[in-house]
């Protein structure tokens, strides 16, 4: 089971959390970068899913913490459930 941390302060995190938990992901939510760092010190996270504040895009950006690697793909926040699950499963 992949563990995912959603970092978001705009309310979308709980919607994404429910979708991912339904599809067998272990999900943690953080609303600030400080909270995310504190949680990562206590729990292994496979994928960080960050919802950055960008003026021209509303996307989720995946980061693989163990590799310190930002994935060069993003996924729209308003994607459907199947696309989100497939996207994260492919990482």
N, C-alpha and C positions, 0 to 999 in steps of 0.2 A: 504494500500500500504506500503510495507516494504521499509525503507530507507537504502541504502547501500553506504558506503564510500570505494572507492578503493584507497589503498595507494601503489603507484608504481612509480618508476622513469625510467622505462625501455620501455615506449611506449605502453605497452599492455593495459593500463588503458582505453584508448579511444575506443578500440575494444570491451572490456568487457562492458563499459558504454553503447555503442550503442545497444548491445545485450540485456542488462538488461532493458534499457528504453523501448525497443520494447515490452518487456514482463511485463510492468507496475510496474517496480521498480523505486523509486526515487533515483537517483544516483548522488553522489558527488565524485570528484576526488581530491586527494592530492598527491603531489610528494615528500613530506618530512614528517617526523614525527612531526616537528614543525607546519607545515601547517595543518596537520590532527588535532592536538590538538586545534589550533586556530579555525578551522571550527567546531569542536565538541562543543566548548564553545558557539557557536551561533545557532547550529542546532542539533536536536535530530537525532541520528543515531542508527538504529537497529542492523546493522551488519557491522563490519569493515572487509574488505577483503584485507589482506596483502599479497604482493608478495615479500617474503624474498629472500635475496641473499644467496642461498645454493649451494655449489659446486656439490652436487650429485642429487638434485631434482629441478625441475621447477614446483612448485606448488603454489596454492593460499591457504592461511590459514585464516579461519574465526574466528573472535572474537566477542563476544556479550558484548558491552561496559557496559550496565546497570548492568550486572551480574559480570563484571570483569572476564569473563570466556573465556578461549581459548578452542575451540571445538577440540576434539581429532581426527577429520577427516580433510583431505585435499582433494583438487581436482586438477588434473593436469591443467596447464595453457592452454594446447592444447586440452582440452575437447571440446565436441560439445556443441552447444547452448542448446539443450534439457537437457543434463546432468547438465550444469551449473545452469539453471533455476530450475530444480528439486532439486538440492543440496541446493540452497539458500532458496527455498520455504519450505524445510523440517526443517530449523533451527528455 
